[in-house]
Structure formats: C-alpha cells, structure tokens
Amino acid sequence: MTSDNHPKGPSIIPESGLELDGQATSTILPDAGNLSDEAPDASYYLSGWRLYTLALGWCYLPCLPGIGGCGVYSIVMVVIFEMVPPAKYTFYYTILTTMYAFSMTMGPIVGGAINNRSSWVWVFLLNVPLGVFCMLLVANSMPQHFPHRKRPCPRTRSIHRIDFVGASLLLAAMTIHITGLEEAANLHSWRSILVLLPLSLSGLLWIGFIVSQYYVTASTRKPEPVFPWRFFQNRVCMGLILNGFLSGAISTTCMIQIPIRSQAAVGMGALSAGVHLIPFTLAMEIGAILVATIIAKRRLPPVYLALVAGVLQLVGVVLLSEGSPNNPGYSAMYVIEVILGLGVGAVIAVTTLMMPYATEKRDLAVGTASIIPFRFLGGATALAIVTAVANIRLQEVMLGVLSPEETALVLMRPDTIRLLPTAVKDRVQGMFVNAFNLQMRVLVGFAVAQFPVTFLTWKKDQIMVD
C-alpha cells in the first residue's frame, strides 16, 4: 500500500511486490508438497524458514520471502495431515486457523503503526528474530526424519523429482499474466499492445503448462508434476481449486482496497485504516473455525456450507458496492465486513478440509498445496483488474476538477487529498467512494461464479469429512 518513494502514503497503483511474492509462492508450493512426499519434512521445513528469514533481512527482492515462505506454508499443512488421523483434522485445523487469525488481525495494525512512525523496511526486519525463533523451535521439537522414515531418500533424488519445466512455465505464465493486467492498472488502454501482448503470450504459456503436465503425469520416468493431469479429470478437485481462486480474488482485493478506501475517502491514517480492517480479518478466521467445528460436530456435508458461504460473500460484496459518497465513513460497513469475512473464511475451511478426501493418497501433499497458489493467483488477478477499472474511472472524473499533475499525484498518493481545498477534497473523496463501489461490482462477478464452481463438488453421495 505504500511506495518506496513515498513511504507515508497509500498508493492505488498496486505494488509489484505483492504479485512477485504471490507468483513465487504459487509456483513453488506444489513442488514443496512433492518434496515432502519422500524427503524428511523437517529438513525442507527448516530450509523454508532459513530462506524466508534471510529474504526478510534482505528486503529488496520481494519474491524471495515467497519462495521461502511457500515451503513453510505448504509443508505445515502436509505435516498436520500426516501427523494426525483423519478424525483429528478439523481439531488441528482449528488450532492452526486460530494462530493465523491472530497474525491476520495484528498484521494491518503493526504495519500501519510502523508506516506512520518509521520506514517500511522495518515491516520486514522485525520478522527476522521471529523467523530465527521458529527455526530453533522446529529444530528442537520436530523429529529429523518425520514422518516414519528410517532411511529418507537422498536430497539429490528429491531434487530430481522437481518438475522444473512445469514450474518455469507456471511462473512465466503467471508473471506475464499479471504484467499485462498491471499495465492496464497503470492507465494503459485495454487495447494497448502493452496489455494485449502479455495477456496473449500468457495464454500460450498456460496452454504449454497444461500440455507439459499431461506428458509428465503420463510418464513414470519423469519428475512429479506440479499439477497432475488426474486433477483435471477430477471435477471435485477442480471445483475446490477454482473455489480457492475465487475466494482469494475476493479476500485479497478487500484486504488491500478497504484500507485504501479508508485512507483516501475517509481521511484515516495508516494505523486507523489497519484497525478498521479488523472486522473483516477476524470474521474471516472465525468463519473458518466455525465451519471446521460444524463439520466435525454436526456431520454436515461441506458442500452445503460452501453454498452458504457463497451467499454470504455475494451479499457482502453487493452491500459494499452501495456505499454513499456523501457518507464514506458509515458504521454499517463494519457489519458488512463481518458478513463478507465469514463467507470467505468458510470457503477457505471447506476447500482445505475437503481436499484430502477428493484426491488419491499419493496426491495428498501436492493436492493440499495446490489450493493455496490458486488462492494467491486469484488475489493477484482480481486486484490488478479492479485497480485498472478504478484508475481509469478516477482519471476520467478527477481531470474535471484537478490538473493532470494533481490527478497523477492523487492516484499515486491518495493521502495528499487532505491538502486540497475543502470543497474540492469532498468531491474527490466522493469519487474514490464511487471507484471503490465499482471495484466491488467487479467482485460480484467473482462471487456469483462460486456457485457453479461449488456445484462441481456436488455428488450423489456427498463427501464427508471424518
């Protein structure tokens, strides 16, 4: 939300760091899951923490924390599914979600406080001692060859299992895909060669990735595929992954754009904007915990809860799209954040808990890991789209009251709105409210798409989580 040149203000132009981090995470996550199938989980878990911590200390390459963090994020889920019997999945998932809820709630607050009083670099550096502490904790508590491996396979053999071609195609497709959308967000026309060329090239790379996964899956002598072809043939699995994509689109966009709205349209500081995001982040994790508890206690098919979650998300984004420019700081928005957060959290829980029952035993690791990257991809895609739509609209309307130079500055640093004359400031803040409403209307399409996707997981004998 802040640029390197202007660390004190939010930017409506998306920062490339988020996309780079998400792309790196998305590409490596499935392979991290594959590695954990043969090699000791502890060794790769620690390797992930080492790279993540070192990358945070050297905070100028945002893709590196994604590469390191992906091992942590992926293997922690795999370890849980390997460590406990299926009957305990929901219990330990609830514990994990509680920890995640705390971090999601505190992140915007701590980040906002740092942004108000110091440099953005400290957002990274403060995580270094925490990373060291976690490495020591894992090294002293997790068995070296967990789980049940007296003779773990050599690292060289594990490395040979990585699908470097598939991972490279996936990374290239995602990078160029997001690059094209970012060019549109930077006020280039959708018909511009800077937008059309990357999007067209990414389409070819996606096709190449799918073809490569078919051949790698069919061969017994090749590496483990990043995305096995049998996933394409499993409609339940595809339904869960696509649901992860769509819920990621909604959650990531709201987590970025709601604070920007608070700062640009209401005039809040970074810390206050972070605090006002708490209803959404906290409700998102409460929704995940509630769904996990209901599945375990009431023996309800998860697909029913996914449909309810879809309704909550649709209601939430529709209500968010109806904000009045005359009352940008209306208190009912916090209730809407809770409704939307409950829906997003519920979908996250359903997709995570159902995946082990929708895939074969051999695909447990890569299947569990695959949902997360598509959630990141959905978030990066939707964020770029809604930013492009909002920027184009804002530029059109603001040029009627501001000079081109002032318009460019406000788009890059919405916090400068407070320096405008009162009458002009009120009009510009109303324009930001209308732009946010337009972004939420785009998300309505993502929310509606969840219903046919959820029905892909529907079966005559519904999948139940033990």
C-alpha positions, 0 to 999 in steps of 0.5 A: 500500500505504500511506495518506496518513494513515498513511504507515508502514503497509500498508493492505488497503483498496486505494488509489484511486490505483492504479485512477485511474492504471490507468483513465487509462492504459487509456483513453488508450493506444489513442488514443496508438497512433492518434496515432502512426499519422500524427503524428511519434512523437517529438513525442507521445513527448516530450509523454508524458514532459513530462506524466508528469514534471510529474504526478510533481512534482505528486503529488496527482492520481494519474491524471495520471502515467497519462495521461502515462505511457500515451503513453510506454508505448504509443508505445515499443512502436509505435516498436520495431515500426516501427523494426525488421523483423519478424525483429528483434522478439523481439531488441528485445523482449528488450532492452526486457523486460530494462530493465523487469525491472530497474525491476520488481525495484528498484521494491518495494525503493526504495519500501519503503526510502523508506516506512520512512525518509521520506514517500511523496511522495518515491516520486514526486519522485525520478522527476522528474530521471529523467523530465527525463533521458529527455526530453533523451535522446529529444530528442537521439537520436530523429529529429523526424519518425520514422518516414519522414515528410517532411511529418507531418500537422498536430497539429490533424488528429491531434487530430481523429482522437481518438475522444473519445466512445469514450474518455469512455465507456471511462473512465466505464465503467471508473471506475464499474466499479471504484467499485462493486467498491471499495465492496464492498472497503470492507465494503459488502454485495454487495447494497448499492445502493452496489455494485449501482448502479455495477456496473449503470450500468457495464454500460450504459456498456460496452454504449454503448462497444461500440455507439459503436465499431461506428458509428465503425469503420463510418464513414470520416468519423469519428475512429479508434476506440479499439477497432475493431469488426474486433477483435471479429470477430477471435477471435485478437485477442480471445483475446490481449486477454482473455489480457492481462486475465487475466494482469494480474488475476493479476500485479497482485493478487500484486504488491500482496497478497504484500507485504501478506501479508508485512507483516501475517502475517509481521511484515516491514517495508516494505523486507523485504516489497519484497525478498521480492517479488523472486522473483516480479518477476524470474521474471516478466521472465525468463519473458518473455525466455525465451519471446521467445528460444524463439520466435525460436530454436526456431520454436515456435508461441506458442500452445503456450507460452501453454498452458504458461504457463497451467499454470504460473500455475494451479499457482502460484496453487493452491500459494499458496492452501495456505499454513499459518497456523501457518507464514506465513513458509515458504521454499517460497513463494519457489519458488512465486513463481518458478513463478507469475512465469514463467507470467505473464511468458510470457503477457505475451511471447506476447500482445505478440509475437503481436499484430502478426501477428493484426491488419491493418497499419493496426491495428498501433499501436492493436492493440499498445496495446490489450493493455496497458489490458486488462492494467491493467483486469484488475489493477484488477478482480481486486484490488478483488474479492479485497480485498472477499472478504478484508475481509469474511472478516477482519471476520467472524473478527477481531470474535471476538477484537478490538473493532470499533475494533481490527478497523477499525484492523487492516484499515486498518493491518495493521502495528499487529498487532505491538502486540497481545498475543502470543497474540492477534497469532498468531491474527490473523496466522493469519487474514490467512494464511487471507484471503490463501489465499482471495484466491488461490482467487479467482485460480484462477478467473482462471487456469483461464479462460486456457485457453479464452481461449488456445484462441481463438488456436488455428488450423489453421495456427498463427501464427508469429512471424518 
